[in-house]
Amino acid sequence: MSNNVTRRGVLRTGAVTGAGLAIPTIFTASSARAFTNEPTGGTVTLGFNVPQTGPYADEGADELRAFQLAVEHLNGEGDGGMMQTFSSDALKGTGILGKKVQYVTGDTQTKSDAARASAKSMIEKDGAIMISGGSSSGVAVAVQGLCQEAGVIFMAGLTHSNDTTGKDKKANGFRHFFNAYMSAAALAPVLEKMYGTDRKAYHLTADYTWGWTQQELIQAATEAMGWETVNNVLTPLAQTDFSSYIAPVLNSGADVLVLNHYGGNMVNSLTNAVQFGLREKQVNGKNFEIVVPLYSELMARGAGENIKGIPGSQNWDWKLENQAGSRYVGTNAFVKSFGEKYGFPPSQAAHTCYAQTLLYADAVERAGSFDPCAVGEALAGYEFDGLGNGPTLYRADDHQCFKDVVVVKGKENPENEFDLVEIVEVTPREQVEYAPDHPMFAGGNLGACNSGA
C-alpha cells in the first residue's frame, strides 16, 4: 500500500456504546433518494470489522490483509488481482464510482456485543457505507441485524451457521461463504468412503449459533448413512483447554470424535485429543478417527502434525485452480497478488473477504449508486464467475452464495508449512443446493431493504 493510501485509508475505530442508532442521513441535490452515509466528496469509506483478538484472531488477521489488498486493487494499485479474471468488467481500478476507497477497522473480539459496538462506531462516527468481516456466526448475525437497522450493506465474512441466511437473514445482508448444510452435504459421502457406515460418533460442539447448526447438520448427514450419535457435548467459545471434555470420550463407546470447533478452539481441542492418544486407539474393532467438519489452512498450521489425515471442508483453497483446473480461474491471480504482498498464500478467510469487497464495489458500479437498496438489487440473483469458486449465484431468496464445496484432509507428507491440506474432492454446486424453504433454514424473513432514509 502506498504511503498516501496508508495516511488516508487506515483509520482505527474503537468500540463505543450507546442506546439506539443515530445514523446521519445526507440529502444532496443529486440523490434520487437519501440514504445513510451517502458519500459526497472524493472518497468513500468501507468498514472492516474483524477479530483482532480472541479465539479467531488468526482468521481476522488474514481477513484484514485481504481487505487492504482489495482496496489497493480498487484504487488502481498493484496488479488488480481477481479484477482481471472477474466475469464482470464494471471495475476499472478507479475507486468506486470514481471515488477513492478508504477504510476503517474494528475489533470484533469474537464477541457479538463488541462487534455491534465497533460496527456502530464505524457507521456513525466514520461514515462507513458498507460493513464487512467477522469470523464468527454469532458476530455475523449481530452485525447483520445492526446494518439492517442502520441502512447500510453488510457483506458477511466468515460465517458458517445456517442461521445467517436462514432464520436471521436480512435484506441488507449478503453471504459469500458456504454454510453448515453445504459442508455436511459435501463431507458425508467422503466420510462414508473413508470410514464406512457402521460408526459411533461423539461430538464436541462450540456453544453458539455456528456450533449448533454445524453439529445438527453433520449429525443428520452421518446418521442418514448409518452412523450412531453417542453424545453431543457443548463447549464454551472461550475454552482453551479441552482435556476435561476429551477424557469422557475414551469410555463412551464412540469410535469417531467430531470436533465442531473452529479457529483456536479447534487447534486446542484437536491437540488435546491427540495428547490423550485417541488416534492410536482401536474401538469396536476399528481405528479411532477424528473429523473436523470445517477448517482452514490457518488452523492446519496451528495444529501442525496433528492435522494429518483429518477430513473436513473448505469454502476455497489456494491450490484449487492448479489442482482442479480452469473452472476455478481467479484463484491463481489472487494467490499471486496476496503472496507477493505478504509472502505466503491466502486462507479461505482472506479469499472470502477479498471477494466480498470486489462484489460490493461491482454492485455499486452496476447499480450506478451507493444507495444500499440499489446495491442490494444488483447483488440479489447475481450470477458471476472468475472469483476462484467457479460459477456462483447470489440467490435472491436468501442472499446466500451457491458454489462448489472443497473437501480436504490433512496432508501426510507436506512440502512446507503452507502445504498442510490436500484437496480430496470438489463437490459440485448442485449437490449442496437446497430449497429456500428447507426446514433447517426456516423461521426467518428477508424483509425489505433499508436505505436509512
C-alpha positions in Angstrom: 0.0 0.0 0.0 1.4 3.4 -0.9 2.1 5.9 1.8 -0.8 8.0 0.5 -3.3 5.2 1.0 -1.9 4.4 4.4 -2.3 8.0 5.6 -5.8 8.5 4.2 -7.2 5.0 4.3 -6.2 3.3 7.5 -8.2 4.7 10.3 -8.8 2.7 13.5 -12.1 2.8 15.4 -12.7 1.6 18.9 -15.8 0.1 20.3 -18.4 2.5 21.6 -21.6 2.1 23.5 -24.9 3.9 23.5 -28.6 3.3 23.1 -30.1 3.3 19.7 -28.7 4.4 16.4 -28.2 8.0 15.4 -27.4 7.5 11.7 -26.7 10.6 9.7 -28.8 10.8 6.6 -27.4 13.1 4.0 -29.5 14.9 1.4 -27.9 16.1 -1.8 -29.4 17.5 -5.0 -28.0 14.6 -7.0 -29.7 11.9 -4.9 -32.7 10.1 -6.2 -33.4 9.4 -2.5 -31.5 10.0 0.6 -29.6 7.1 2.3 -27.2 6.5 5.2 -23.7 7.9 4.8 -24.1 8.9 1.1 -20.6 9.9 0.0 -20.4 13.5 -1.2 -16.7 14.1 -1.6 -13.9 12.4 -3.4 -13.7 9.3 -1.2 -15.9 6.5 0.1 -15.4 4.7 3.4 -15.8 1.0 4.0 -15.8 -0.6 7.4 -13.8 -3.8 8.0 -14.8 -5.4 11.3 -12.6 -8.4 12.1 -11.5 -10.4 15.2 -8.1 -8.8 16.0 -8.2 -10.5 19.4 -9.9 -13.7 20.7 -10.0 -17.3 19.5 -10.4 -16.4 15.8 -7.7 -13.7 15.7 -5.6 -15.6 13.1 -8.5 -15.6 10.7 -9.1 -11.9 11.4 -5.5 -11.0 10.6 -5.8 -12.7 7.2 -9.1 -11.1 6.6 -7.6 -7.7 7.2 -4.7 -8.4 4.8 -7.2 -9.3 2.1 -9.3 -6.2 2.7 -6.2 -4.0 2.4 -5.3 -5.7 -0.9 -8.8 -5.3 -2.3 -8.7 -1.6 -1.5 -5.4 -1.3 -3.3 -6.8 -3.0 -6.4 -10.0 -1.0 -6.4 -7.9 2.2 -6.3 -5.7 1.1 -9.2 -2.7 0.0 -7.3 -0.9 -3.4 -7.7 -1.7 -5.9 -10.4 -5.5 -5.9 -10.0 -5.8 -9.4 -8.7 -9.1 -11.1 -9.4 -10.4 -7.9 -11.1 -8.6 -9.3 -14.1 -10.5 -12.6 -14.1 -13.9 -11.5 -12.7 -16.7 -12.1 -15.2 -17.9 -8.5 -14.7 -15.9 -5.7 -16.3 -17.5 -2.9 -14.2 -14.4 -2.4 -12.0 -11.8 -0.2 -13.7 -9.3 0.4 -10.8 -10.6 4.0 -10.4 -12.1 3.5 -7.0 -15.9 3.0 -6.7 -17.9 5.3 -9.0 -14.8 7.4 -9.3 -14.4 7.9 -5.6 -11.2 6.7 -3.9 -11.7 3.9 -1.4 -10.6 4.4 2.2 -11.4 2.2 5.1 -11.7 2.0 8.9 -11.2 -1.1 11.0 -12.6 -2.5 14.2 -12.0 -5.5 16.5 -15.0 -7.8 17.0 -13.1 -9.7 19.7 -15.2 -12.7 18.5 -18.0 -11.2 20.7 -21.4 -10.1 19.4 -21.7 -7.1 21.6 -18.2 -5.8 20.9 -18.8 -6.4 17.2 -22.0 -4.5 17.1 -20.4 -1.6 19.0 -17.5 -1.5 16.7 -19.7 -1.5 13.6 -22.0 1.1 15.1 -19.0 3.4 15.6 -17.7 2.9 12.1 -21.2 3.8 10.7 -22.0 6.7 13.0 -18.6 8.3 13.5 -16.6 7.3 10.4 -19.3 7.3 7.8 -18.8 3.7 6.6 -21.3 2.9 3.9 -20.6 -0.9 3.9 -19.5 -3.2 6.7 -17.7 -6.5 6.1 -15.7 -9.1 8.0 -16.0 -11.2 11.1 -15.1 -14.9 11.7 -18.0 -15.9 13.9 -21.6 -16.6 13.0 -22.7 -15.0 16.3 -20.9 -11.9 15.3 -22.3 -12.0 11.7 -25.9 -12.3 12.9 -25.5 -9.4 15.3 -23.8 -7.1 12.9 -26.1 -8.0 10.1 -29.0 -7.0 12.3 -27.3 -3.7 13.1 -26.6 -3.0 9.4 -30.3 -3.7 8.6 -31.3 -1.2 11.2 -28.7 1.4 10.2 -29.4 1.2 6.4 -26.0 0.0 5.2 -25.0 -3.1 3.3 -23.4 -6.0 5.3 -21.1 -8.2 3.2 -20.5 -11.1 5.7 -17.0 -12.5 6.2 -16.6 -16.0 7.7 -20.0 -17.2 8.9 -20.9 -20.8 8.5 -24.1 -21.1 10.6 -27.3 -21.9 8.7 -29.0 -19.0 10.6 -27.1 -16.2 8.9 -29.0 -16.8 5.7 -31.8 -18.8 7.4 -33.8 -17.6 10.3 -31.7 -14.5 10.8 -31.4 -13.4 7.2 -31.8 -9.8 6.3 -32.3 -7.9 3.1 -29.2 -5.7 3.7 -27.0 -8.8 4.3 -25.2 -11.0 1.8 -23.1 -14.1 2.4 -20.4 -15.4 0.1 -19.1 -18.1 2.5 -20.8 -21.5 2.4 -22.8 -22.9 5.3 -23.2 -26.0 7.6 -25.7 -27.6 5.3 -23.3 -27.4 2.4 -20.4 -28.8 4.5 -22.4 -31.8 5.6 -23.8 -32.5 2.1 -20.3 -32.5 0.7 -18.5 -34.2 3.5 -20.8 -37.1 4.3 -20.2 -39.1 1.1 -16.5 -38.8 1.6 -16.7 -39.9 5.3 -18.7 -43.0 4.1 -16.0 -43.9 1.7 -13.2 -43.4 4.3 -14.8 -44.9 7.4 -17.9 -46.9 6.3 -21.4 -46.8 7.5 -21.1 -48.5 10.9 -19.7 -45.9 13.2 -20.4 -44.4 16.6 -19.8 -40.6 16.8 -19.1 -38.4 19.8 -19.5 -34.6 19.2 -17.8 -31.7 20.9 -19.6 -28.5 19.8 -18.9 -24.8 20.2 -21.8 -23.4 22.2 -23.1 -20.7 19.9 -25.1 -20.5 16.7 -22.5 -21.8 14.4 -21.6 -24.8 16.5 -25.3 -25.7 17.0 -26.2 -25.8 13.3 -22.8 -27.4 12.3 -23.4 -30.2 14.7 -27.1 -30.6 13.8 -26.2 -30.9 10.1 -23.3 -33.3 10.4 -25.2 -35.5 12.8 -28.2 -35.6 10.4 -25.9 -36.4 7.4 -23.9 -39.1 9.2 -27.0 -40.7 10.8 -28.6 -40.9 7.3 -25.7 -43.1 6.2 -25.9 -45.3 9.2 -23.7 -43.7 11.9 -24.9 -43.6 15.5 -24.5 -40.4 17.6 -23.3 -41.4 21.1 -23.2 -37.9 22.6 -23.0 -34.2 21.9 -21.3 -32.0 24.5 -21.3 -28.2 24.3 -18.1 -26.3 25.0 -17.7 -22.6 25.8 -16.2 -20.4 23.0 -13.7 -19.0 25.4 -12.4 -22.5 26.4 -8.7 -23.1 25.8 -8.0 -26.5 27.4 -10.4 -29.3 26.3 -8.8 -32.1 28.4 -11.8 -32.5 30.6 -14.0 -32.8 27.6 -11.8 -35.3 25.8 -11.4 -37.7 28.7 -15.0 -39.0 28.7 -14.8 -39.9 25.0 -12.5 -42.8 25.9 -15.2 -44.6 27.8 -18.1 -43.7 25.7 -18.0 -46.5 23.1 -17.5 -44.0 20.3 -15.0 -44.7 17.6 -15.2 -41.2 15.9 -14.8 -37.8 17.5 -16.4 -35.0 15.6 -14.9 -31.6 16.6 -17.4 -28.9 15.8 -14.8 -26.2 16.6 -13.1 -23.5 14.6 -10.0 -21.3 14.9 -8.0 -21.6 18.1 -10.7 -23.8 19.7 -10.2 -26.5 17.0 -6.4 -26.3 17.3 -6.6 -26.8 21.1 -9.3 -29.5 21.1 -7.5 -31.5 18.4 -4.2 -31.1 20.2 -5.8 -32.4 23.4 -7.4 -35.3 21.6 -4.1 -36.4 20.1 -2.3 -35.9 23.5 -4.9 -38.3 25.0 -3.9 -40.9 22.4 -7.2 -41.1 20.6 -5.6 -41.6 17.2 -3.8 -44.7 18.4 -6.9 -46.3 19.9 -9.0 -49.1 18.5 -12.6 -49.1 19.5 -15.3 -51.5 18.3 -12.7 -53.3 16.2 -11.9 -50.1 14.2 -9.2 -47.4 14.3 -10.4 -44.4 16.2 -10.9 -41.4 13.8 -11.3 -37.6 14.3 -13.4 -35.4 12.0 -13.3 -31.6 11.8 -16.2 -30.6 9.5 -14.9 -27.1 8.8 -11.3 -26.0 8.9 -8.7 -23.9 7.1 -5.1 -23.8 6.2 -4.5 -21.3 9.1 -6.0 -23.9 11.6 -3.9 -26.6 10.0 -0.8 -24.6 10.6 -1.8 -24.1 14.2 -2.5 -27.8 14.6 0.8 -28.9 12.9 1.4 -32.7 12.8 -2.0 -33.3 14.4 -3.9 -32.4 11.3 -2.5 -35.2 9.2 -5.3 -37.3 7.8 -8.1 -35.3 9.4 -11.0 -34.7 6.9 -13.1 -31.6 6.7 -14.5 -29.0 4.3 -13.4 -25.6 3.0 -15.0 -22.7 1.1 -11.9 -22.4 -1.1 -8.3 -23.5 -1.2 -5.3 -21.6 -2.6 -4.3 -24.7 -4.7 -7.7 -25.1 -6.3 -7.0 -23.8 -9.8 -3.8 -25.7 -10.2 -5.3 -29.0 -9.0 -8.9 -28.8 -10.2 -8.5 -26.8 -13.4 -9.6 -23.6 -15.1 -13.1 -23.8 -13.7 -11.6 -22.1 -10.6 -10.0 -19.3 -12.5 -9.2 -16.3 -10.3 -7.6 -18.4 -7.7 -4.1 -18.1 -9.1 -4.4 -14.4 -9.7 -5.4 -13.8 -6.1 -2.7 -16.1 -4.7 -0.1 -14.3 -6.8 -1.2 -10.8 -5.6 -1.5 -11.9 -2.0 1.7 -13.8 -2.0 3.7 -11.0 -3.5 2.4 -8.6 -0.9 2.6 -10.8 2.2 5.0 -13.6 1.4 2.6 -16.6 1.9 -0.6 -17.9 0.4 -4.0 -16.6 1.4 -6.5 -18.5 3.6 -10.2 -19.1 2.8 -10.9 -16.2 5.2 -8.7 -13.9 3.1 -10.3 -15.1 -0.1 -13.9 -14.6 1.2 -13.3 -11.0 2.4 -11.4 -10.0 -0.8 -14.2 -11.4 -2.9 -16.9 -9.7 -0.8 -15.2 -6.3 -1.2 -15.0 -6.7 -5.0 -18.6 -7.9 -5.2 -19.8 -4.9 -3.3 -17.8 -2.5 -5.4 -19.0 -4.2 -8.6 -22.7 -4.0 -7.5 -22.3 -0.3 -6.8 -20.8 0.3 -10.3 -23.5 -1.8 -12.0 -26.3 0.0 -10.0 -24.7 3.4 -10.6 -25.3 4.3 -7.0 -24.2 3.7 -3.4 -27.8 3.5 -2.3 -28.0 0.2 -0.4 -31.3 -0.7 -1.9 -29.9 -0.3 -5.4 -26.8 -2.2 -4.4 -29.0 -5.0 -2.9 -31.0 -5.2 -6.2 -27.7 -5.6 -8.1 -26.5 -8.4 -5.8 -29.7 -10.4 -5.4 -29.9 -13.1 -8.0 -26.5 -12.1 -9.4 -24.6 -14.9 -11.2 -20.8 -14.5 -11.7 -17.6 -16.3 -12.3 -13.8 -15.7 -12.1 -13.5 -15.2 -8.4 -11.9 -18.6 -7.7 -15.0 -20.7 -6.8 -16.3 -21.4 -10.3 -19.8 -20.3 -11.5 -21.5 -18.7 -8.4 -25.0 -17.5 -7.7 -26.0 -14.9 -5.0 -29.6 -16.3 -4.6 -32.2 -13.6 -4.4 -34.4 -15.6 -1.9 -31.9 -15.5 1.0 -28.7 -13.8 -0.2 -26.7 -17.0 0.1 -24.0 -17.8 -2.4 -24.1 -21.2 -4.1 -20.9 -22.7 -5.5 -18.8 -25.8 -5.4 -17.5 -27.1 -2.0 -14.0 -28.3 -1.3 -13.5 -31.5 0.8 -10.0 -31.7 2.2 -7.8 -33.7 4.6 -4.6 -33.0 6.4 -1.6 -33.9 4.2 0.5 -36.8 5.3 3.8 -35.5 3.8 3.6 -31.8 3.4 6.3 -30.0 1.4 6.2 -26.9 3.6 4.2 -25.1 6.3 1.7 -23.8 3.8 1.1 -27.2 2.2 -0.7 -28.9 5.1 -4.0 -29.6 3.4 -4.8 -31.7 0.4 -7.9 -31.5 -1.7 -9.8 -34.8 -1.6 -12.8 -33.8 -3.7 -14.6 -30.8 -5.1 -18.3 -31.3 -4.7 -20.4 -29.8 -7.5 -22.7 -26.9 -6.5 -25.9 -28.8 -7.4 -25.1 -31.5 -4.8 -25.1 -28.9 -2.0 -28.0 -26.7 -3.1 -31.3 -26.7 -1.1 -34.7 -25.1 -1.4 -35.2 -21.6 0.2 -37.9 -23.1 2.5 -35.7 -26.0 3.7 -36.7 -26.8 7.3 -33.2 -26.2 8.6 -33.3 -22.6 7.3 -36.9 -21.9 8.3 -38.3 -19.2 10.5 -36.7 -16.1 9.0 -38.0 -13.3 6.8 -35.6 -11.5 4.4 -37.8 -8.4 4.7 -37.3 -5.2 2.8 -34.1 -3.3 2.1 -33.4 -0.4 4.5 -31.6 2.6 3.0 -31.7 4.6 6.2 -33.8 7.3 4.7 
